[in-house]
Protein backbone atom coordinates (compact mmCIF):
# COMPACT_ATOMS: atom_id res chain seq x y z
CA UNK A 1 0.00 0.00 0.00
CA UNK A 2 1.28 3.46 -0.82
CA UNK A 3 2.44 5.17 2.35
CA UNK A 4 1.93 8.73 1.15
CA UNK A 5 -1.85 8.51 1.13
CA UNK A 6 -2.20 5.87 3.80
CA UNK A 7 -4.59 6.89 6.55
CA UNK A 8 -2.12 7.58 9.33
CA UNK A 9 -3.18 7.92 12.94
CA UNK A 10 -2.70 11.67 12.70
CA UNK A 11 -4.69 11.97 9.47
CA UNK A 12 -7.50 9.99 11.05
CA UNK A 13 -7.41 12.18 14.13
CA UNK A 14 -7.66 15.44 12.24
CA UNK A 15 -10.43 14.09 10.02
CA UNK A 16 -12.94 15.65 12.38
CA UNK A 17 -11.38 19.02 11.65
CA UNK A 18 -10.65 18.55 7.98
CA UNK A 19 -13.93 19.71 6.45
CA UNK A 20 -15.43 23.17 6.27
CA UNK A 21 -18.36 24.40 8.32
CA UNK A 22 -20.36 27.52 7.51
CA UNK A 23 -18.35 30.72 8.01
CA UNK A 24 -18.82 32.11 11.46
CA UNK A 25 -17.28 34.32 14.14
CA UNK A 26 -15.19 31.92 16.26
CA UNK A 27 -15.75 34.02 19.38
CA UNK A 28 -19.50 33.67 18.88
CA UNK A 29 -20.40 30.47 17.01
CA UNK A 30 -23.91 31.63 16.20
CA UNK A 31 -23.03 35.14 15.03
CA UNK A 32 -23.01 34.32 11.31
CA UNK A 33 -25.01 31.10 11.31
CA UNK A 34 -27.97 30.71 9.02
CA UNK A 35 -31.02 29.62 11.04
CA UNK A 36 -31.77 25.89 10.69
CA UNK A 37 -28.96 25.41 8.16
CA UNK A 38 -26.95 22.16 8.52
CA UNK A 39 -23.34 22.57 9.50
CA UNK A 40 -20.31 20.29 9.44
CA UNK A 41 -21.62 18.12 12.27
CA UNK A 42 -24.66 17.21 10.16
CA UNK A 43 -23.09 17.06 6.68
CA UNK A 44 -19.29 16.57 6.69
CA UNK A 45 -18.76 17.51 3.03
CA UNK A 46 -19.14 21.26 2.93
CA UNK A 47 -17.20 22.89 0.12
CA UNK A 48 -13.59 23.82 0.70
CA UNK A 49 -12.68 24.35 -2.96
CA UNK A 50 -14.19 27.83 -3.10
CA UNK A 51 -13.46 28.60 -6.74
CA UNK A 52 -14.35 25.06 -7.84
CA UNK A 53 -11.13 24.59 -9.85
CA UNK A 54 -10.42 21.06 -8.60
CA UNK A 55 -7.63 22.19 -6.24
CA UNK A 56 -7.48 23.25 -2.60
CA UNK A 57 -5.20 26.26 -2.39
CA UNK A 58 -3.35 27.21 0.77
CA UNK A 59 -5.59 30.24 1.22
CA UNK A 60 -8.72 28.09 0.84
CA UNK A 61 -7.44 25.52 3.32
CA UNK A 62 -6.24 28.01 5.91
CA UNK A 63 -9.35 30.14 5.47
CA UNK A 64 -11.58 27.19 6.24
CA UNK A 65 -9.44 26.33 9.24
CA UNK A 66 -10.49 29.67 10.70
CA UNK A 67 -14.19 28.88 10.38
CA UNK A 68 -14.68 25.34 11.66
CA UNK A 69 -13.44 25.70 15.25
CA UNK A 70 -16.61 27.55 16.26
CA UNK A 71 -18.98 24.77 15.34
CA UNK A 72 -17.01 22.18 17.27
CA UNK A 73 -16.76 24.58 20.22
CA UNK A 74 -20.50 24.40 20.86
CA UNK A 75 -20.55 26.59 23.99
CA UNK A 76 -18.16 29.17 22.54
CA UNK A 77 -15.73 29.13 25.46
CA UNK A 78 -12.65 28.84 23.26
CA UNK A 79 -11.98 25.14 23.85
CA UNK A 80 -13.39 21.91 22.40
CA UNK A 81 -14.28 19.37 25.07
CA UNK A 82 -14.46 15.65 24.41
CA UNK A 83 -18.23 15.78 24.85
CA UNK A 84 -18.52 18.52 22.23
CA UNK A 85 -16.22 16.71 19.83
CA UNK A 86 -17.88 13.31 20.20
CA UNK A 87 -21.36 14.83 19.91
CA UNK A 88 -20.45 16.53 16.65
CA UNK A 89 -18.55 13.63 15.10
CA UNK A 90 -21.15 10.97 15.88
CA UNK A 91 -24.18 12.95 14.75
CA UNK A 92 -24.13 11.15 11.39
CA UNK A 93 -22.54 7.98 12.80
CA UNK A 94 -24.38 4.76 12.12
CA UNK A 95 -26.20 6.23 9.16
CA UNK A 96 -26.84 3.72 6.38
CA UNK A 97 -26.04 4.73 2.81
CA UNK A 98 -28.45 4.41 -0.09
CA UNK A 99 -27.87 1.21 -2.07
CA UNK A 100 -25.18 1.15 -4.75
CA UNK A 101 -24.31 -1.44 -7.38
CA UNK A 102 -21.13 -3.00 -5.95
CA UNK A 103 -20.38 -6.70 -6.43
CA UNK A 104 -17.53 -9.16 -7.02
CA UNK A 105 -17.73 -8.69 -10.77
CA UNK A 106 -17.24 -4.92 -10.84
CA UNK A 107 -14.70 -5.18 -8.01
CA UNK A 108 -12.28 -6.58 -10.58
CA UNK A 109 -12.66 -3.41 -12.66
CA UNK A 110 -11.30 -1.35 -9.76
CA UNK A 111 -8.65 -3.75 -8.49
CA UNK A 112 -5.88 -2.47 -10.76
CA UNK A 113 -3.17 -4.89 -9.55
CA UNK A 114 -5.58 -7.81 -9.19
CA UNK A 115 -4.47 -8.59 -5.63
CA UNK A 116 -8.01 -8.93 -4.27
CA UNK A 117 -8.02 -5.72 -2.25
CA UNK A 118 -8.30 -1.97 -2.74
CA UNK A 119 -6.08 0.41 -0.83
CA UNK A 120 -7.01 4.04 -0.31
CA UNK A 121 -5.07 5.17 -3.39
CA UNK A 122 -6.68 2.65 -5.75
CA UNK A 123 -10.12 3.60 -4.48
CA UNK A 124 -9.36 7.32 -4.77
CA UNK A 125 -8.09 7.00 -8.31
CA UNK A 126 -11.11 4.94 -9.40
CA UNK A 127 -13.47 7.45 -7.75
CA UNK A 128 -11.73 10.31 -9.56
CA UNK A 129 -12.00 8.51 -12.89
CA UNK A 130 -15.71 7.84 -12.29
CA UNK A 131 -16.21 11.54 -11.59
CA UNK A 132 -14.33 12.54 -14.74
CA UNK A 133 -16.33 10.13 -16.85
CA UNK A 134 -19.64 11.31 -15.45
CA UNK A 135 -18.70 14.96 -15.98
CA UNK A 136 -17.64 14.29 -19.56
CA UNK A 137 -13.88 14.64 -19.03
CA UNK A 138 -12.93 11.12 -20.11
CA UNK A 139 -9.93 12.00 -22.25
CA UNK A 140 -7.35 12.33 -19.49
CA UNK A 141 -8.42 10.13 -16.59
CA UNK A 142 -10.15 7.01 -17.98
CA UNK A 143 -8.03 3.87 -17.62
CA UNK A 144 -10.77 1.72 -19.07
CA UNK A 145 -11.24 0.48 -22.63
CA UNK A 146 -10.74 3.48 -24.93
CA UNK A 147 -11.90 1.37 -27.85
CA UNK A 148 -15.26 0.87 -26.19
CA UNK A 149 -15.63 4.59 -25.60
CA UNK A 150 -14.66 5.37 -29.20
CA UNK A 151 -17.00 2.72 -30.56
CA UNK A 152 -19.88 4.11 -28.52
CA UNK A 153 -19.18 7.58 -29.84
CA UNK A 154 -18.98 6.30 -33.40
CA UNK A 155 -22.27 4.48 -32.96
CA UNK A 156 -23.88 7.71 -31.83
CA UNK A 157 -22.29 9.76 -34.64
CA UNK A 158 -23.19 7.22 -37.33
CA UNK A 159 -26.77 7.10 -36.15
CA UNK A 160 -27.00 10.87 -36.27
CA UNK A 161 -25.51 10.96 -39.78
CA UNK A 162 -28.15 8.51 -40.97
CA UNK A 163 -30.78 10.75 -39.55
CA UNK A 164 -31.74 8.25 -36.90
CA UNK A 165 -31.99 10.79 -34.08
CA UNK A 166 -33.84 8.39 -31.81
CA UNK A 167 -31.02 5.82 -31.94
CA UNK A 168 -28.41 8.53 -31.38
CA UNK A 169 -30.27 9.84 -28.34
CA UNK A 170 -30.68 6.34 -26.92
CA UNK A 171 -26.95 5.65 -27.32
CA UNK A 172 -26.03 8.89 -25.55
CA UNK A 173 -28.52 8.21 -22.76
CA UNK A 174 -27.11 4.70 -22.27
CA UNK A 175 -23.56 6.02 -21.88
CA UNK A 176 -24.71 8.64 -19.39
CA UNK A 177 -26.67 6.08 -17.36
CA UNK A 178 -23.63 3.79 -17.18
CA UNK A 179 -21.42 6.65 -16.01
CA UNK A 180 -23.88 7.58 -13.24
CA UNK A 181 -24.14 3.93 -12.17
CA UNK A 182 -20.36 3.67 -11.81
CA UNK A 183 -20.09 6.98 -9.94
CA UNK A 184 -22.75 5.82 -7.48
CA UNK A 185 -20.42 3.04 -6.34
CA UNK A 186 -18.17 5.68 -4.82
CA UNK A 187 -20.23 8.73 -3.88
CA UNK A 188 -21.98 8.40 -0.53
CA UNK A 189 -25.69 9.19 -0.74
CA UNK A 190 -28.06 9.19 2.21
CA UNK A 191 -31.25 7.08 2.11
CA UNK A 192 -33.19 10.25 1.25
CA UNK A 193 -31.01 10.97 -1.79
CA UNK A 194 -30.79 9.32 -5.21
CA UNK A 195 -28.94 9.75 -8.51
CA UNK A 196 -30.54 13.15 -9.06
CA UNK A 197 -28.40 14.42 -6.16
CA UNK A 198 -25.36 13.95 -8.39
CA UNK A 199 -26.67 16.53 -10.84
CA UNK A 200 -24.73 19.72 -10.28
CA UNK A 201 -22.61 18.19 -7.49
CA UNK A 202 -19.16 19.76 -7.38
CA UNK A 203 -15.97 17.73 -7.72
CA UNK A 204 -15.09 18.76 -4.17
CA UNK A 205 -18.31 17.36 -2.72
CA UNK A 206 -18.05 14.18 -4.79
CA UNK A 207 -14.48 13.68 -3.52
CA UNK A 208 -15.54 14.18 0.10
CA UNK A 209 -18.51 11.83 -0.22
CA UNK A 210 -16.27 9.22 -1.87
CA UNK A 211 -13.86 9.40 1.07
CA UNK A 212 -16.86 8.81 3.37
CA UNK A 213 -17.76 5.72 1.33
CA UNK A 214 -14.24 4.29 1.57
CA UNK A 215 -14.18 4.67 5.34
CA UNK A 216 -17.66 3.15 5.66
CA UNK A 217 -16.72 0.12 3.54
CA UNK A 218 -13.44 -0.35 5.46
CA UNK A 219 -15.15 -2.02 8.39
CA UNK A 220 -12.03 -3.23 10.18
CA UNK A 221 -10.17 0.07 9.70
CA UNK A 222 -7.13 -1.54 8.06
CA UNK A 223 -7.15 0.99 5.21
CA UNK A 224 -8.06 -1.81 2.80
CA UNK A 225 -11.38 -2.66 1.16
CA UNK A 226 -11.57 -6.34 0.24
CA UNK A 227 -14.10 -8.04 -2.03
CA UNK A 228 -16.57 -8.75 0.77
CA UNK A 229 -16.40 -5.18 2.07
CA UNK A 230 -16.77 -3.74 -1.44
CA UNK A 231 -19.87 -5.89 -2.04
CA UNK A 232 -21.73 -4.21 0.83
CA UNK A 233 -24.48 -2.35 -1.04
CA UNK A 234 -25.59 -0.20 1.89
CA UNK A 235 -22.64 0.34 4.24
CA UNK A 236 -23.06 2.02 7.58
CA UNK A 237 -21.00 4.99 8.67
CA UNK A 238 -18.36 3.93 11.19
CA UNK A 239 -18.16 7.31 12.92
CA UNK A 240 -19.19 5.96 16.32
CA UNK A 241 -18.41 7.10 19.86
CA UNK A 242 -15.31 4.92 20.30
CA UNK A 243 -13.87 6.19 17.01
CA UNK A 244 -14.52 9.83 17.88
CA UNK A 245 -13.17 9.45 21.41
CA UNK A 246 -9.92 7.91 20.15
CA UNK A 247 -9.47 10.70 17.61
CA UNK A 248 -10.07 13.34 20.26
CA UNK A 249 -7.35 11.84 22.45
CA UNK A 250 -4.86 12.10 19.60
CA UNK A 251 -5.67 15.78 19.16
CA UNK A 252 -5.60 16.58 22.88
CA UNK A 253 -1.82 16.75 23.04
CA UNK A 254 -1.53 17.62 26.73
CA UNK A 255 -4.31 15.23 27.82
CA UNK A 256 -6.13 18.10 29.51
CA UNK A 257 -9.57 16.97 28.39
CA UNK A 258 -10.03 19.80 25.92
CA UNK A 259 -8.56 20.99 22.63
CA UNK A 260 -7.36 24.57 22.83
CA UNK A 261 -7.21 26.90 19.88
CA UNK A 262 -3.41 26.55 19.81
CA UNK A 263 -3.62 22.74 19.71
CA UNK A 264 -6.24 22.98 16.99
CA UNK A 265 -4.18 25.40 14.87
CA UNK A 266 -1.05 23.28 15.22
CA UNK A 267 -2.92 20.14 14.19
CA UNK A 268 -4.39 21.91 11.17
CA UNK A 269 -1.00 23.25 10.08
CA UNK A 270 0.61 19.83 10.40
CA UNK A 271 -2.23 18.21 8.48
CA UNK A 272 -1.91 20.76 5.66
CA UNK A 273 1.89 20.33 5.53
CA UNK A 274 1.58 16.53 5.37
CA UNK A 275 -1.04 16.67 2.62
CA UNK A 276 1.02 19.16 0.60
CA UNK A 277 4.10 16.95 0.95
CA UNK A 278 2.15 13.88 -0.21
CA UNK A 279 0.79 15.74 -3.22
CA UNK A 280 4.17 17.26 -4.11
CA UNK A 281 5.90 13.89 -3.89
CA UNK A 282 3.17 12.37 -6.05
CA UNK A 283 4.15 14.65 -8.89
CA UNK A 284 7.92 14.32 -8.58
CA UNK A 285 8.58 10.57 -8.47
CA UNK A 286 7.30 7.39 -10.03
CA UNK A 287 7.57 3.65 -9.80
CA UNK A 288 5.67 0.93 -8.02
CA UNK A 289 5.08 -0.27 -4.52
CA UNK A 290 6.60 -3.47 -3.17
CA UNK A 291 3.44 -5.36 -4.11
CA UNK A 292 3.69 -4.23 -7.72
CA UNK A 293 0.83 -1.76 -7.58
CA UNK A 294 1.12 1.66 -9.12
CA UNK A 295 2.61 4.26 -6.82
CA UNK A 296 0.84 7.44 -5.84
CA UNK A 297 3.21 9.30 -8.11
CA UNK A 298 2.35 7.16 -11.11
CA UNK A 299 -1.37 7.18 -10.42
CA UNK A 300 -1.45 10.90 -9.73
CA UNK A 301 1.00 12.17 -12.33
CA UNK A 302 -1.66 13.07 -14.88
CA UNK A 303 -2.50 16.58 -13.68
CA UNK A 304 -3.05 15.63 -10.04
CA UNK A 305 0.16 16.79 -8.39
CA UNK A 306 0.55 19.76 -6.11
CA UNK A 307 0.69 23.05 -7.97
CA UNK A 308 2.26 26.12 -6.36
CA UNK A 309 -0.43 28.36 -7.82
CA UNK A 310 -3.48 26.09 -7.60
CA UNK A 311 -2.71 23.95 -4.56
CA UNK A 312 -3.57 20.33 -3.69
CA UNK A 313 -5.84 18.30 -6.02
CA UNK A 314 -9.17 18.07 -4.26
CA UNK A 315 -9.43 14.27 -4.45
CA UNK A 316 -5.98 13.89 -2.86
CA UNK A 317 -6.87 16.46 -0.19
CA UNK A 318 -10.15 14.80 0.74
CA UNK A 319 -8.81 11.23 0.84
CA UNK A 320 -5.68 12.21 2.77
CA UNK A 321 -7.45 14.26 5.42
CA UNK A 322 -10.64 12.30 6.08
Secondary structure, DSSP 8 states (H G I E B T S, - for coil): --STTS--HHHHHGGGGSS-----BTTBTTTT--TT---TTT-TT----TT-SSEE-HHHHHHHHHHHHHHHSTT-SSEEEHHHHHHHHTTTTT-BB------HHHHHHH-TT-SSEEEHHHHHHHHHHHHHHHHT--TTT--S-HHHHHHHHHHHHHHHHTT-HHHHHHHHHHHHHHHHHHHHTTS--BTT--GGGGTT--HHHHHHHHHHHHHHH-TT-SSEEEHHHHT-SS-B----HHHHHHHHHHH-TT-SSEEEHHHHHHHHHHHHHHHHHHHHHHHH---B-TTS-B-HHHHHTTT-S-BTTTBEEHHHHHHHH-
